[in-house]
Amino acid sequence: MARTPRVSGNCMRRQPVTFSLPRRVVLAGLAASIFCLSKGTARATGWMDAIEWLWEAVRGADYSIDRFFRQLLKVKNNSKQLADDQARAERVRRDLTTATGPKSLETKLGNWLRRYQAFVNEKPRQGETDEDFNARKERQRAQLERDWKELRNQTVDALKTIKEMGEDLEGIQPDTMSSPEWHRYKQLLNDEKEVTNFLDTDMPTDPIVIDRLKEIDEGLKRIVTTIDQYAGELEAAKKKAR
């Protein structure tokens, strides 16, 4: 009877398989990871800087536009000047709201936030494949991105118009817009670096930023409400002016 050869126990053990990557490959991968993390951190930091700039600017505009109208009705008695300011106030309203009607207070930002929340909560429709659902979500995301960039630019245009209105009033009577809030507002809008930083923002997705935008939207609504409140007085003053 043939004897079965003995097999060494060491041979029967399963040896771990190891791979040795070149050092330069490991370092390149590590550098790429660090770059991606730093880029994400820089983007988040940039967004927080931008959103705080917008928050403070809207607060300044909310305060300043009421003071502007009260002082305007005291010092301006030229019908053309009043008509110019009336037109600019209406332009601010068009830039900020979804409709030009005096009863609509829905801002473009508020409309965008509502649609963004619906996008986040979107579920597949009955019978919809994953591929079709993902394609539909991507179309919605692309539309939200385009709409964000448009309302972002229009919001800055509205803030700049408010600043121009106040500066013109200062040219007529310098002490009419002398509050610290007004001077801070002008400083914010004159800071081209901060303005450009905000105008470079992509569509926000961070929940903290979204919550901050909801607060900012309340300030924009108050600006529109103030414009509507003074619309009748401004029209009456224009008719009485020389």
Backbone torsions as a table, in degrees:
resi	resn	phi	psi	omega
1	MET	NA	129.7	-177.0
2	ALA	-73.1	140.7	179.7
3	ARG	-88.1	137.8	177.5
4	THR	-77.9	126.7	-178.7
5	PRO	-61.7	142.9	177.6
6	ARG	-79.4	139.6	179.2
7	VAL	-108.9	130.8	-178.8
8	SER	-63.3	137.4	178.4
9	GLY	-59.5	-33.1	179.7
10	ASN	-64.1	-34.1	179.9
11	CYS	-70.0	-29.3	-177.1
12	MET	-78.3	-21.1	179.7
13	ARG	-69.6	141.0	178.5
14	ARG	-81.1	116.3	-178.1
15	GLN	-81.8	135.2	178.4
16	PRO	-64.7	142.0	178.8
17	VAL	-95.7	124.9	-179.1
18	THR	-122.6	148.6	177.3
19	PHE	-120.2	136.2	-179.4
20	SER	-113.7	109.0	179.5
21	LEU	-85.2	146.1	175.5
22	PRO	-57.4	143.5	-177.3
23	ARG	-56.7	-38.9	-177.8
24	ARG	-67.6	-28.7	177.3
25	VAL	-70.2	-42.7	178.5
26	VAL	-61.9	-44.5	-179.2
27	LEU	-65.2	-38.0	179.5
28	ALA	-65.4	-41.5	178.5
29	GLY	-64.3	-41.6	178.0
30	LEU	-63.3	-41.7	179.3
31	ALA	-63.9	-40.1	179.4
32	ALA	-64.2	-40.3	179.3
33	SER	-64.1	-44.5	178.8
34	ILE	-62.0	-39.8	179.7
35	PHE	-62.7	-45.2	-179.1
36	CYS	-63.2	-42.0	178.9
37	LEU	-64.8	-43.3	-178.5
38	SER	-68.1	-35.5	178.3
39	LYS	-65.8	-42.3	178.0
40	GLY	-64.5	-41.1	178.1
41	THR	-64.4	-41.4	179.1
42	ALA	-64.5	-39.0	179.1
43	ARG	-64.6	-43.9	179.7
44	ALA	-64.3	-42.4	178.5
45	THR	-63.2	-43.0	178.5
46	GLY	-61.3	-39.2	179.4
47	TRP	-66.8	-41.2	-179.1
48	MET	-65.6	-38.8	175.9
49	ASP	-62.3	-43.3	-177.9
50	ALA	-65.8	-42.2	-176.2
51	ILE	-70.9	-33.0	177.3
52	GLU	-71.2	-35.0	174.8
53	TRP	-61.8	-47.3	-179.5
54	LEU	-63.4	-42.7	-179.2
55	TRP	-59.2	-46.0	-179.2
56	GLU	-69.6	-37.8	179.7
57	ALA	-65.2	-41.8	179.2
58	VAL	-66.5	-38.5	175.2
59	ARG	-59.7	-43.4	179.3
60	GLY	-64.9	-40.1	178.9
61	ALA	-66.7	-40.2	179.4
62	ASP	-59.7	-43.2	178.4
63	TYR	-71.0	-45.0	-169.8
64	SER	-72.3	-33.7	-173.8
65	ILE	-70.5	-33.3	176.2
66	ASP	-66.1	-45.8	178.1
67	ARG	-62.2	-38.2	179.8
68	PHE	-58.9	-50.5	-177.3
69	PHE	-64.2	-40.5	179.9
70	ARG	-62.8	-42.1	179.8
71	GLN	-74.2	-36.1	179.5
72	LEU	-58.0	-45.5	-177.5
73	LEU	-68.7	-16.6	178.4
74	LYS	-86.0	-37.3	-168.7
75	VAL	-107.9	-19.8	-176.5
76	LYS	-95.7	126.8	176.4
77	ASN	-130.2	18.9	178.2
78	ASN	-103.9	122.5	-174.4
79	SER	-62.1	-35.7	179.7
80	LYS	-67.7	-42.2	178.6
81	GLN	-62.6	-43.0	178.7
82	LEU	-64.4	-39.1	178.3
83	ALA	-64.9	-38.6	178.3
84	ASP	-63.0	-44.3	179.8
85	ASP	-69.2	-34.6	176.5
86	GLN	-62.2	-43.8	179.6
87	ALA	-64.8	-39.5	180.0
88	ARG	-68.7	-38.3	177.2
89	ALA	-63.0	-39.4	177.5
90	GLU	-66.6	-33.4	178.0
91	ARG	-68.2	-39.6	176.0
92	VAL	-58.4	-44.1	-179.4
93	ARG	-63.1	-42.8	179.0
94	ARG	-63.9	-37.7	-179.9
95	ASP	-67.7	-30.2	-174.1
96	LEU	-95.3	-25.0	-172.6
97	THR	-113.1	164.7	-179.5
98	THR	-83.4	-13.7	-179.4
99	ALA	-142.8	155.5	-179.1
100	THR	-90.9	-9.4	-179.2
101	GLY	-63.1	142.2	-175.8
102	PRO	-65.9	-18.9	-177.0
103	LYS	-91.3	-12.1	-178.5
104	SER	-86.5	120.4	178.2
105	LEU	-110.2	9.5	179.3
106	GLU	-73.6	117.0	178.5
107	THR	-82.0	160.4	176.0
108	LYS	-65.0	-34.8	177.0
109	LEU	-66.6	-44.5	178.6
110	GLY	-61.7	-40.7	177.4
111	ASN	-62.7	-42.4	-179.9
112	TRP	-65.4	-43.4	179.8
113	LEU	-61.6	-38.6	179.0
114	ARG	-65.2	-44.2	-179.8
115	ARG	-69.8	-34.0	177.8
116	TYR	-65.1	-41.7	178.8
117	GLN	-63.3	-39.4	176.7
118	ALA	-64.0	-37.8	177.6
119	PHE	-62.9	-44.6	-179.8
120	VAL	-62.8	-38.4	-176.0
121	ASN	-88.1	0.1	-176.0
122	GLU	-59.9	135.6	176.9
123	LYS	-119.4	157.9	176.7
124	PRO	-60.9	141.9	176.0
125	ARG	-76.7	162.4	-179.6
126	GLN	-61.3	126.2	179.2
127	GLY	81.6	-0.9	-178.8
128	GLU	-80.9	130.2	178.8
129	THR	-74.6	161.4	177.1
130	ASP	-59.0	-39.4	-179.2
131	GLU	-63.9	-44.3	179.9
132	ASP	-67.7	-39.0	179.2
133	PHE	-63.2	-46.2	-179.5
134	ASN	-64.4	-37.2	178.5
135	ALA	-66.8	-40.0	179.2
136	ARG	-67.1	-40.2	177.9
137	LYS	-63.6	-38.1	-179.9
138	GLU	-67.4	-37.7	176.6
139	ARG	-64.1	-41.0	178.3
140	GLN	-64.7	-42.6	179.7
141	ARG	-62.2	-42.6	-179.9
142	ALA	-63.9	-38.6	178.4
143	GLN	-67.7	-41.0	177.0
144	LEU	-62.9	-38.2	177.9
145	GLU	-62.7	-45.4	178.7
146	ARG	-64.0	-43.3	-179.0
147	ASP	-66.9	-36.3	177.6
148	TRP	-60.6	-47.7	-177.3
149	LYS	-62.1	-37.4	179.4
150	GLU	-68.4	-48.6	-178.2
151	LEU	-69.4	-32.2	175.9
152	ARG	-58.8	-47.2	-179.8
153	ASN	-68.1	-39.4	-179.3
154	GLN	-69.4	-33.5	177.1
155	THR	-63.8	-43.7	177.4
156	VAL	-64.2	-40.1	177.2
157	ASP	-58.8	-43.2	179.9
158	ALA	-64.0	-42.7	179.6
159	LEU	-64.6	-38.3	178.4
160	LYS	-68.2	-36.5	178.7
161	THR	-64.6	-41.4	177.4
162	ILE	-60.9	-40.9	177.9
163	LYS	-62.7	-42.8	179.5
164	GLU	-62.7	-40.4	179.0
165	MET	-61.6	-45.2	179.4
166	GLY	-66.1	-39.6	179.7
167	GLU	-65.8	-38.2	176.6
168	ASP	-63.6	-38.8	178.5
169	LEU	-66.8	-37.7	175.6
170	GLU	-61.1	-34.4	179.4
171	GLY	-65.4	-27.5	178.7
172	ILE	-83.8	-44.2	-179.9
173	GLN	-145.5	99.3	-169.5
174	PRO	-55.0	-33.1	-174.2
175	ASP	-85.4	3.7	-177.6
176	THR	-71.7	-29.5	-177.7
177	MET	-123.0	62.7	-170.6
178	SER	-105.2	9.4	-175.8
179	SER	-75.3	153.8	175.8
180	PRO	-59.6	-34.6	179.9
181	GLU	-63.3	-40.1	179.4
182	TRP	-66.9	-43.3	179.6
183	HIS	-65.2	-36.8	176.5
184	ARG	-67.1	-39.1	178.7
185	TYR	-61.0	-46.1	178.3
186	LYS	-61.6	-39.7	179.5
187	GLN	-61.3	-42.5	179.5
188	LEU	-63.4	-43.4	-177.6
189	LEU	-76.1	-21.9	177.7
190	ASN	-86.2	-7.8	179.4
191	ASP	-82.1	92.0	-175.1
192	GLU	-62.0	-32.0	179.7
193	LYS	-64.4	-45.3	180.0
194	GLU	-68.9	-39.5	178.1
195	VAL	-61.9	-46.4	-180.0
196	THR	-64.0	-38.5	178.4
197	ASN	-59.3	-42.9	178.4
198	PHE	-69.5	-40.2	-178.9
199	LEU	-69.1	-13.8	177.9
200	ASP	-92.5	-1.6	-175.3
201	THR	-70.6	141.5	170.9
202	ASP	-85.6	176.9	179.6
203	MET	-56.3	126.8	-179.5
204	PRO	-73.6	143.5	176.9
205	THR	-135.0	-14.4	-179.2
206	ASP	-67.9	128.1	-178.9
207	PRO	-56.3	-34.6	179.0
208	ILE	-65.1	-42.5	178.6
209	VAL	-66.0	-42.2	179.4
210	ILE	-60.0	-43.4	178.4
211	ASP	-63.3	-38.8	178.4
212	ARG	-65.9	-38.0	178.4
213	LEU	-64.1	-32.7	177.1
214	LYS	-64.9	-38.6	176.1
215	GLU	-66.0	-42.0	179.6
216	ILE	-63.0	-37.4	179.7
217	ASP	-60.6	-35.9	177.6
218	GLU	-62.8	-38.4	176.3
219	GLY	-65.6	-39.4	178.0
220	LEU	-64.7	-38.1	177.3
221	LYS	-62.6	-39.9	179.1
222	ARG	-65.6	-36.3	176.9
223	ILE	-62.0	-45.7	179.3
224	VAL	-63.8	-41.2	178.6
225	THR	-61.1	-41.6	178.8
226	THR	-63.0	-43.3	177.8
227	ILE	-58.8	-43.8	-179.9
228	ASP	-66.6	-37.3	-178.2
229	GLN	-64.3	-34.9	-177.1
230	TYR	-94.8	-2.1	-175.7
231	ALA	-60.0	-44.7	-178.8
232	GLY	-66.3	-43.7	179.5
233	GLU	-64.4	-38.3	-179.7
234	LEU	-66.6	-40.3	178.7
235	GLU	-65.6	-41.8	179.5
236	ALA	-65.5	-41.1	179.1
237	ALA	-65.3	-36.1	179.2
238	LYS	-63.6	-39.7	-179.1
239	LYS	-70.0	-32.3	-179.5
240	LYS	-82.0	-22.8	-174.9
241	ALA	-69.2	160.2	-180.0
242	ARG	-76.1	NA	NA
